[in-house]
Amino acid sequence: MAKIPDDFIQDLLNRVDIVDVVERYLPLKKTGQNYSACCPFHKEKSPSFTVSQTKQFYHCFGCGAHGSAVGFVMEHQGMSFPDAVRMLAESVGMQVPVSDAPISEKAKAAPGIYDVLKTAMNYYRAQLKTAPAAIEYLKSRGVEGRIAARFGLGFAPSNGQSLKAVFADYEHNAVIKDAGLVAEEENTLRRYDRFRSRVLFPILNQRSQVIGFGGRIMGNGAPKYLNSPETPVFEKGKELYGLPQARAAIRDRGRVLVVEGYMDVVMLNQHGVEYAVASLGTACTPEHIRKLLKLADEVYFCFDGDKAGKKAAWRALENSLEQLVDGKKLAFLFLPAEHDPDSYVQEFGQQRFEVALLQDSVPLAQFLLKELSSQVQLESEEGRAKLIALAAPMLAQVKAPAFGMMIRKRLAELSRLEMSELSTVLDGGPVRSVPEYLPAESYPGESAPEPYGQPWAQQVAQPEKRAWQANWQPKSKWKGRAGEKIPAHQMPRPAPRAVPTGPVHKLIQLVLAHPDLARRSEPVWQTWPETEAVGLAQELLDKICNYPLLGSLQLVESWQGMFDYDVLHRLRISGGEYFDKASEAELEEQLAATLKAVEVSVIRPMMQERFYALTYKQANGGLTEGEKLEFAALVSHR
């Protein structure tokens, strides 16, 4: 998908007033220079949500929610960044630039698709009123008329070309085919309706526009459910059935329930569980999880109580790991094997269902370790080792630091290891690489054989080496370790960067408070090695220089949706308070001193440490060709 230009986002944020944007969704009260209200993102009795008109951002002192006008629309409406930008742009009469990428063709087709899908929905709803068999089927399932109307249920007649009644150009209308309403026979290319003799459930996007349908057969037959195909406006992996109808309840209750079927959502809603949504004939995707965690602090999954339901729950768990956020809850409710959410809530009612949801749900970490433990023999060393091997790749996906620590602690208890020992296994170290098993000619009571590899004496003789970030180098100065292949299990995995500390922390605060300082400065940071400690500062400084029109707010906003967004937002606020009163001369002096401090306290020690490591290796076995280049570059910088 084409990226929205940074200069357009800057222009948009300059034109919209965050106070006007927020007041569309909740009443604000003037308090001094700012505006306040009860936070819409968590329950509270006294207002802790503040909107600053001068700084054009919002902040909640209760839950920590913060951001710009774009961020508020994303959080409050559960929209993606592009959708929020488009909505705000429309409100001020701006048009979001569209590139020449293939997505532009989809965008051109989209308005026509929305029109024909809405026409089809109205037609199918009218057909339901004159279809006794469909009405009887819904009554037999317990669906009330008010709920059928709320969800826009309809009926597709058995006639293979019933949509001719509303589309006069049925045979050659390209849009109704693009919308997934019709299909064509392979040989004759004769068109026919995709949905026939089915009760239809319209699928809406976040703007309550029809983007597709799910069709349920009324008797026996296959498939039981038939969904619209993927179209320019419908992607199963991104949409959730019932979300527009559930949004208010999700916000009020602070929780969302994910189920498997359309009928589960409809019947839960009818019985008062109005915060339920469903995946669309596919497993919950990372995009689904990301969207749900923006909407609620608690996400529950409740699938059918059979084997297939448990398999779907495990898929949801796997897709959740990378999206986990500290302070948010994910849990799984497993119903009795004879029940699904629809039948359970009809038999036992809302109260008992919600008691089961809150009391019997299994937290994600517990579900994960319980399932993995069931696959091994915990009473044996081999079984506990296998448990760690099964858990390691899953834990590597977890980016939430507190959650990751808690689950590691529990895994250490199950495997009967100390936390330090488990960390050595998971994060790399002497026992990370497991050698090929060689049968030992020893028996109980004899001493164990020496470790496979170097003799014991050589291992002891080597000093302990400190961890080093692989493949670092100053830009355009020298290359990384050419020809050295990293084993697959040691390949780096993406993770949130640590919060910058010391002079790097101060440097980011300073240039966010006064970006022009960096634009007037000599770009010494371009000679620094690309390491974790200074990576975020380098990216920020480069963006400041490459986009001379971007202000502080727009710079931070360009990180929207990335792990570093919250860090930059907080540093922008604290830096503004700290540096706003300094004179121009004092600021320039501060920048020069801070750049020097980073050089002295961060960059030089890294280079020195690496120099000594390569010096030692040169004297004890030699360097690779890539390391020789790296060593020569280090020597030239001493």
N, C-alpha and C positions, 0 to 999 in steps of 0.2 A: 504494500500500500504506500502511496506517495506521502512523503513527510510534509507537514504544513510548515512553510518557511518561518524562521525565527522572527524576521522583521514584521511579518503579518501579525504574529502573536503579540509583539510589542505594540504595534499600532492598535490592535484590538483592546489590549489592557489599558492603553492610554484613553480610549474612547468610552469604555464602560466604567460606571461607578459601582464599586463593590457594594455600597450601601443600597443602591437601587436594586442590584441583583439579589441580595440577601432578603430584602423586604418583599420580594415576590413570593417568598416561601414562609417567612415568619416575621412577626412584628418586632421592630427595633425601638429601643428607648434611648434618647440622647442622654449620655452621662459624661459631662465634661467635654473633652475634645472627641471622644469616641462614642460608639453606640453599643448597647448591650441587649442581651436576651437570654432566655434559657436555651441551653445547647440543644440543637436538634439531633445530635449524634449520641447522646446518652441521657438518661433520666436524671433530673436534678430539680430541687425546689427553689433554690436561689440562683439568679443569673451569674454564670461565669464565662459566658460566650461574648467576646468583644470583637467589634468590627472597627477598624481604623480607616477613616476616610482619607487622611493625609498620607498614610503609608500603603493604602489599598490592599490590606490583607486582613484575614480574620484569625482569631486564636481563641481556643477554649482552655481556660486554666484548670478545668476539671478533668477532661479526658485527653487533652493535648492536641486535639484536632486543629489544623492550621492550614493556611494556603491563600491563594489568590481567588479572584472571581471564578476563574476556570476550575480551580480545585474545589470550590464550594459546590458548583453545579455537578461536578463529577461525583462527589461524595453524597450529596443530598439526593440526586436523581439516579445514582448508580450508573452514570454514563461513562463511556470511554472518553479519552482525551479528545480525539477528533470530533466526536459527537457534541461534546460540551462546547468546543470552540465554534462549531457550526451554529449551535443554538444561540450562543451569545452574539455571533456575527450577524445572524438574521435579525436579532433584536435591535441592532443599531444600523441596519441597512448595509452591511458589508457582505461581500461574497468571498468565500474561502477560495484561494487559488487552487486550480486543479491542474495537475501535470498531464503530460501526454502518455502516461503509463496506461496499461490495459484497464486499470480501475476506472479511468475516465469513461470508458465505454459502458461500464456497469452503472456509473452515476447517471449517464444520459438515459439509460434504459429504466432506471429505478422509478422515476415518477409515473411512467406508463404502467409499470408492473404494479405499483401500489393501487392505481386506479382500477385495473382489471381484477385484482384480488379482492378489493372492497366490493366491487360489483358482484363477483362470484359469491362472497360471503352473504350479501343481502339476498341473493337468489336462493342459496342453500337454506337460509333461515326461513324464508317464505315457504319453501318446500316442506320443511318440517311440520308446519301447521296443517298440511294436507296429507300427511303420511301416517295413517293410523298404526301401522306396524312399528314405525320408528318411535312414535309417542308411547306405545305400549311397552316397547323395549326399555325406554328410559324410565318409565314408571316402575317396571319390574326391577330395575337397578336402584330404585329409591330416589331418583332425581326429581326435585321439585321444579315447577315452572319458573320461579324467580331465579333459581340458580342457572337453569338453562338459558334464561335471558341474560344473566350477568356474564356468562362465558360465551354468549353468542352461538350456542349449539345449532347445528343445521342438519340437513339430510340431503344426500346425493341420490337422485332417482336411478333406477336400474337402466333406463334408456342410455345407450352408449354415447349419445351425442346431445344430452339434455341442455348443455350450455349454449346450444344454437339459439335457445329462446332469448338469451340476453346479448349474444355476440353475433350480429348479422354476418360479419366477415369471418365466421368461425373457421372455415377451411384454409384461409391464408393469413390470418392475423398472427404475426410473429410474436407479439407480446404475450398472448395467452399461452403460447408454448414456452417462452422464456420464463414465465411465472410458474410453470410446472402444472398447469391446469389440464393440459391435454398431452397425449403422446401420439406417436405415429406408428402404424404397422410397418414392419421392416421392408416388405416387398412392394406393397401398393402405395405406401406413404399416406394411406387413409387415416384421418384423425379420429381419435375417440377420447372420451372423458377419462381422466386418470382415476377419479373417484366415482364409484357406482355402487348402489345399494349399501351405503355405509352412513352411520351417524358421524357427522363431522365436527371437529373441535378446531376453531380458528386459532392460529398461533399469532400472537401480537409481539411487536418489538417494544422497546422502552418508551416509544412515543405513542404507543397504542395503535400503531398502524398494522394492518394485516400483512403478514409476510409469508404465510403458508398454512397448511391444514394437516390435521391428523385424522384419519378415517378409521372407525371401529366397526368391524363386521358384526351384524346383529345375531347371527346364528353360528353354526359350525362352519369352518372354512379357514383357509390360510391365504395370506397372512392375517392374523387377528387384527393387527394395526398396520395401516399403510400411511406413511408420511409423505409430504411433498419432497421432491428431490431438491438438491442444493441449487440455488438460483442466485442471481446477482444481489438479492436482498435477504436471502435465507441461508444461514450456515448452522447446521445442527450443533456443532461444537461450541457455538457462542451464545445460543439462545436458550431460554428456559420457559417452559409452558407455565402460564399463570402468573408470571412476575408482575405485569402491570396491575392485576387485580390484588396481588398480595403486598404491594409496596408499602401502603399505609400501615397495615398490620405488622409488617416486618419492622418498620421504624418504631411503632408504639411498643412492641413486645421485646425488641432487641434481639430477636432470634428468627431464623429461617429454617424450614424443614424441607429437605429434598427427598422426593419419592420417585417412583419409576413411571407411573402411568397417568394419563389424562384423567381417568375416572377417579384415581386416588385423590388428585388435587380437587376435583369437583366435589366429591363427597366429604372430604375433610373441611372444605370451605363451608358446605351446607351445615355441618355440625359445629361450626364455630372455630375451627382451626384454620384461620384465614391466612396464615403466613406460610402456606405450603406451595412449592413449585415442583416441576418435574423436568428431568432431562428428556430429550426428544429421541427416544429409541436408540440412544447411545450411552456409553458410560460418561460419568461426570468428567469433564475435561479440566485441565489447569485453568483455562479461560473461565469456565463456570465457577470454579473455586475462587478465583481472584475477584470475580464480580460479586459473589456472595459475601466474601469477607469485607468488601467495601460497604455492604448494606447492613450487616449485623455483626455483633460481637460473638454470637453463638450460632453455629451451623450444625444442624442435626441431619443425619442420613437415616431414612427408614425405608428399607426395601422389603420385598416379600420374604417370608420366613423360610423359604426352601433353599436348596443348594444354589440355584441360580441367583437368588437374592444375596446370598453371602458372597458369591463371586463378584457381583456388582459392587458390593460394599468394599471389597478388597481393591478393586480397580479405582474406586473413589479415593481410598486411602493413598494408593500409590500416586495418584495425580494431585493429591493435596500436599504432599511432603514439601515440595519446593515453594509452595505458596504460604506456608504457615507463618503466622505473625504472633509474637509474644503478646499475651493479654487477650487473645481470641481463643474461643473454644470450638473444637470439632469433636463430635461424638456420634456413635452409631447405636440405633435401636433395632434389636432383632426380635421380631414378633414370633409367636408360635408358628410352626411349619404350616398349619392349616389356614393361616390368616395372611392377608395383605392389609395395608392401611385402610382401604375402602371397607372391607368386611369387618375389620376390628372396630373402627369408629362407629359403624352402624350397629354392631352388636352391643358394644359397651359404652358408647357415648363419648363426648368431648372430655369430661372430667377425668375418667379413667385413662383415656388415651394420653392426656397430658401428664398425668401422674407417672405413667409408664415412661413417657418421653424423658421427664426430668429425673426420675429415680433409677430407672433401669438401663438407661443409655450407657454404653461403654466408651470412655474417652479414647481418643485416637491412639495415644501412646500405649494404653493398656491393650487395646485391640491388636496393635502391631506386634507387641512382644508376646502376647498370648498365642497368636497365630504362628509366629515363628517358633516359639517354644514347643508347640504341638508337633513340630516336624523333626524334633531331635530328642535324644535321651539326655536330660539334664543331669542325671546321676553319674554320667561318665565324662571324663576329660574330653574325649573325642566329640561327644554331643555338645558340650559347652563351647568347644572351639568352632564347631559347625554353626552354632547359634550366632556367634560373633561374625562369622563369614557371611551368613545370610543377612544380618542386620547392617553390616558395614556400608554396602552401596546405598542402602535406603537412608541411613543417617547422613551420608555425604550430601544428600539433597536438601537436608534441613538447614535453612539459613537463619531461623529464629534462634538467637543465642541462648536465651533462658530455657526454651523448650528443648533445644538440643542437649543442654547440660543435664536437664532432668532425666531425659530418656537414656542418656549415657550412664547416669548414676544407677538407674534401675537395671540396665543391661549389665553393669559391673556386678551388681548384687546377684543376678541370675547366673552369671558366669564365674562367680566366686573369685573376682579379681579386685585389686585396688583400682581406684580411678586413674592413678598415674600409669598403672600397667595397661589398662584398657586403652588409654590415650596413646600409649606407645604403639599398640597394635593398630589402632584405627588411623592415627595421623602420620605414621611412618617412623621408622627407627630400626634398630638392629634386628627385631623379629618380624618386621613388616613383610620382607620377602621370604616366603617359606620354601626351603630347598626341596628338591625331589627326595622322596623317601628312600632311604637305603637300609636294608635289614641289618641290624647290629648283631654281632655274635656275642651277646651278653645276656645274662639272666638276672632275675631278682637277686639283689645282694651285691652284684658287681657294680663297678662304677660305670657311668654312662659314657658312650663314645664321645670324642671331641666333635664340636659343631662342624657340619659339612661346609667346606670352603677353606678359608685361611687357617693355618695352624693356630692353636690357642696363644702361643707365645707372640706371634705376629699381631694378633688382635689386641693383646694387652699393651704392646709396644706403641701402638698408634694412639696419639692424643685424641681426646674427644673433639669432634668438629661441631661448630655451631651451625644451626639451620641457616640456609641462604636461599634467597629467591632466585630461581633459575632464570637464565636468559635475560639478564638486565643489561642495559647498555645506554650510553648517552646517544641522543638522536643524531644520526648521520656521522657518527664517529667510529664505531666498530660494531661488528656483527656478533650474534650470539654463538652458541656452541654448535657450530656446523658439524653435521655428520654424526652427532650423538643422539641416538634414538631413546626416547623416554618410554619405559614399559607402560602398557595400557593401564595397569592398575595404579600407576603413579602419576597419570596425567592430571594436571590441575583442573579443578572443578570450579565453576563460577560461584562466588559467595560475596556477601556484602563486605565492603571494605571497612576496616576499623575506623572509628572516629579519629580525625587528625588530632595530634597532641602537640604541645610545646610551640616552637616557632612556626611550624606548618599550620597549626590551628590559628595562630595570630595572623599569619600571612593571608589565609582565606578570608578571615574577618575583615581585614584591612582593604583588600581589593574588591570585596563585595560592597563595602561601604562607599568606596570611591574608585570605581572601575577605571576612570581616566588616569589614575596614578600608574597603573600597569601599562597602559597604552603609551605613556611617555617614557617608560623605563626601558633600559637595555634588557632584552629577553634572555637573561642568563639561565633561566630555568630550562631552556631548550638544550643545554649541555648536561643537565643532570641525568643520571641513569633512571630508567623507567622502573621504579620500585613501588611497592605497596604504600610505603610511608609518604611519598610525595606525588603519587599518581593523580589523585583528585585535584590537588593544587595545580599541577601542570595542565590538566585538561581545562580547568577553569581559566587559567591565565591565557592559554591559547585561544579559547573562545572569546575572551574579552578583546584580544588583539584582532581576531579575525572578523568580529562583528562590532565595529566601532559605534553603531547606533543603539546597541542593546544597553538598557539600564540595569540596575541591580535586580529588580523584581523579575524582569524578563530573562535575565541570565539564569536565575534559580528555576524559573518556570520551564526552561528548556530541558531540565532534568526530570520533569514530571513523569511519574511512572517508573522511575529507576530507584535503586536502593539508596543512592546518595542524596535524594531529594530532601528528606527530612533533616539530614545533617546540614546541608547548605542553607535550608530555610532558617534553622536555629542560629547558625553562625551569622547569617545576614542580620537577624534581629539584634543579637548581642553585639555584633560589630558596629551596627549603626548607633546603638546607645553609647558605645565606648569611644568611637572616633568622630562623632558628629561635631564636637566642640573644638577640635584641633584646627590650627591654621594650616594653610597650604604648605608652608615651609616645614612645619612640624610633621605633616603627613609624609612628605617626600623623605624626610630624615628617617621617619619610622620605617618606611618601605625599604630603604637602603639597608638599614640596620637589621631588619627582619630577614631579608634575602641573604645577608651575610651570616646570620645566625643559623638559618637552614643549611647553608653550605658547610658551616663549621661543625654543627652538632649532629647533622643527619647524613649529609652526602659524603663528607670526608671519612667518617668512621666506617661507612659501608664499603667505600673503595679500599680503605686500609685493610679491613677484615678480609675482603676478597683477594687483595694482593698477597697477604700472608698465607691464605689458603692455597693459592696457586703456586706460591713459592715452595711451600711444603710438598705439594704434589709433584712439582718439577724435580725435586730432589729425591722423591720416593716413588718412582715408577713412570714419570714423564707426563706430558700434557697431550691432549688431542689437538688437532689442527685448529679447531675453533677456539680452544682455550689458549693456544699460543697467541692468536690474534688479540684475544681479550687481555692477556697478560701484557702484551706490548703496549696496548692502549692505556692500561693502568700505569705502566712505567712512565709513559709520556705525560701523564697527568700528575705525577708526584712532584 
